[in-house]
Amino acid sequence: MTEDRATRLKRLRMRSMRRGIKEMDLILSGFWAASGASLGNEDLDLYEEMLSENDQDLYKWVSGQQAPPAHFAALIARLRK
């Protein structure tokens, strides 16, 4: 059984809000509220893949402490805005 778009968006919204560290909760839930529903399927795939990454690494990428992997670079740049 495949997941419909509405269910996927709800699941990703929850995954954005319930992270390991509060800083990422705030960053990702803010990004999701502003942009989540407008992401295309390819961007949703990439976002979901990024959510599987460690919060400490995500925070370093978003805060500019460390360069993100190349395939996440554009998405991380959008998160920084």
Summary of the structure (lengths in Angstrom):
residues: 81
radius of gyration: 12.1
end to end distance: 35.8
largest distance: 40.5
contacts: 192
relative contact order: 0.14
helix: 75%
strand: 0%
